[in-house]
Amino acid sequence: MALVTLYGKPGCHLCEDAREIVERVRSKHPFELREVDVSLDPVLHREYGERIPVLEVDGEELFENAGLALLFALIMIFIYVMVRFRWKLAVGAIVATIHDVLVTTGIFALAGWPFDLTVLGSILAVLGYSINDTIVVYDRIRDNFRLMRRGTPEVIVNASVNQTLARTLVTGVTTLLVLFAMIFLAGETLWGFSVALVIGIVVGTYSSIYVASSMALALKVEVSDFVEAKKVHADELP
């Protein structure tokens, strides 16, 4: 059960209003409520005194639920790509997506930046952006395997990546323009969200080109994975 802490002090009318709102929400969505009087603690009074009432939510349960949502999303992505294309491409898509998530969270960990729920939300957005980019490349690979049957897998995959490169770069650059505007103009609240998306989009762009397509080649994707061999019926007449 989530823990919500309400920081206030006696005689604060806004604190009473905040308590009523919290109790209303609590009646529909149960959680544990803890009330703290900041006037009894000089440290808390310096930190929250001018901003009361302040609500603080322990996000441990929310992080667990978000982690389960991330895992479920990866499983559904694997099933979708396997049904639409082939399992060889599905493995490549999952590896590329996990790569994007790990690199983005790893940079946050190395830099020591705060990792809150808004950043976690941006990680889920990166996951969707990355798989969309990968699907565009895979769709062209599938079409070219049907059209360029005499080419080697390396030649076909390389041609497919080159054909989708302009679209991938234009999409990435236009999205980054918006995100840089958010970083400099949206304020501190959305800073982590915007930075995580910038990192994720840069990483997702090159992973859809280099990681996903390379995984398909490593798993030996070939024409027979996309084109069914025609069955020739022998003439039974004498």
N, C-alpha and C positions, 0 to 999 in steps of 0.2 A: 504493500500500500504506500502511495506517495506521501511524503511529509511536506507540509506547507507551514512556514514560520511567518508570523505576523509581528513585525516590530512596530511598537507604538509607545504611548505614554499616557498617564491619566489626564483627563480633561481635553483630550484631542477629539474634536467632533469628526474630523475626517477618519480617525481610527475607528470610531463607532460605525460610520458608514461603510468602511472597508470590511469590518467584521460582519455586518449584515449581508453584504454581497457574498463574502466567503461562505457564510452559513447557507445561503441560498444555493450556491453552486455545490456545496458539500452534501446537501440533501438529495441531489440528483446523481452526483458522482462522488462516492465516499472517499475520503482521504483523512490522514491524521493531521490535526491542527495544533500548532504550538504557538503560544503568545508570549512575547518577550517585552518587558518594560525597559526601554533603553535608558530611562532616568536613573535606574539602579546601577548602571555600569558605565563609568566614564568613557571607556573605550568605545562601547557601542553608541553612547551619546554623541561622541565626536564624529563617528562614522555615519550614523543615521539620523541624528537629532534634527537637522534642517530639512530632511527629506521624508519624514514619517507622514503617513504610514508606508511601510515597505513590506512587500510580500516576497518571500524567498522560497523557491520550490526545489526540493531535493530531486534531482533528475535521474537518480540511479535506475528507477523502474522504467522511466521513459527511454533511457539509453538501452536497456535490455530489450524493450519492445521494438525500438528502432533497429537494433542489431538483428532481431528475428525477421523484421520486415526486409532488411537488406539480404539476408540469407534466402528468404522466400522469393524475393525478386530475382536473385541469381538462378535459382532452380527453375523458375518459370521462363526465364530468358533461354536457358539451356534447352528446355522442352520445345519452346517456340522455334528456335533456330534449327533444332534437330528435325522437327516436323516440316518446316518450310524448305530447308536445304538438306544437309546430311550431317551425321554425327561428327564427322571430321571438322566441319566448319563450326559446329556448335562448341566443340572443345576450344577452338581458336577464339571464338567470341567470349567465352567465359574467362579464358586466360587473359585476354586483353582487358576485359572489364575489371577483373580482380587486380591486375597490374595498375590500372588507373586509380583505383581506390587506395591501394597500398602506397603508391607514390605520393598521392595527395595527403593522406593522413601522416605519412612518414615525414614529409616536409614540415607539417605543422608541429610534429613531435620534436624534430631536430631544432626548429626555430624557437620552440618554447611558447608558441602562440596559444591563447586559450581555445579550447575545443568545447563549444557549447552546442545546444540543440539546433541553432541556426546553421552552424557549420555542418552538423550531421545531416540536416536537410539539404544542404548544397552537395554533399557527397551522394545522396540519392539522385539529385539532379544530374550530377556528373555521370552516374551510372546510366541514366536514360540517354544522355547526349552521346556517350561513348558507344552504346549498343546501336543507336540510330546511325552513327557514322560507319560502324562496322557492317551493318546490314546493307548500306548503300554499296560498299565495296564488294561484299559477297554476292549481291544481286548481279552486279556486272560480271563477276567471275563466273557465276553460273551461266549467264547468257553467252559469254565468250567461249566457254567450254563446249557449248552446243554449236557455235558458229565456226570456231577455229579448231576443228577436230584434229587437224594434222600437226598443230603446234605442240610443243612440249609444255608440261604444266608450268614450268618457270616462265616461258614466253607468254603464255596466256594470262597468268597472274600478274606479270609485269605490265602487260598491255592494259589490263583491267584497272590496276592502280593508277596508271598514267591517265586513263580516260576519266577517272573520278577525281583526280587531284585538284583540278580547278574548282570544282564544286565544294570539295572539302575545305580548301583554303579560304574561299570566299565566305562560306558559312562561319568558319572559325574566326576570321578577322572581324566580320560584322558583329558577331556576338561579343567579342573582346572589347570592341568600342563601347558598347553599352555597359559592360562590367567595369571598365576603367572609369567611366562616368560615375558609376555607383560608388566606387572606391573613394573618389575625391569629393563627391558631392552629397552622398547619402548619409554621411555621418558615421559615428563609431558603432552604432547598433548593427549596421549591415556590413561593416568592414570585413569581419571574418567570413561571412557568407560570400561576399564578392571575391575575396582573395582565393578562397577555396575553389570557387568556380573558374577563376582565371587559370589556376594551376591545373585543375581537372580538364579544362578544355584544351589547353596546350598539350598535356600528356595524352588525352584521349585522341587528339588529332594524329599524333605520330604513332600511337599504338594501333589505330585502325589501319594504318598504312604498313607499318613494319612488323608489329607483333602478330596481329590477326592473320594477315596474309602469309607470313612466315610459318606460323603454326600449321596452316593448311598444307603448305608444301612439306613441312616436316612429317605430317601424317600421310604423305603420299596421295594427295587428292589427284584424281585422274578423270578422263572423259567418261568412263563407265559409271562414275558416281552420279552423273547428271543425265546421261543418255542411255536409255534402255536398248539393248541389242535387239534387233528385229529377228523374230523367229521365222525361219524358212521351213515351210511345210513341204515335205517330199511328195511328189505325185505317186499315188498308190496304184494308178491304173497301169496295166501291163503295156 
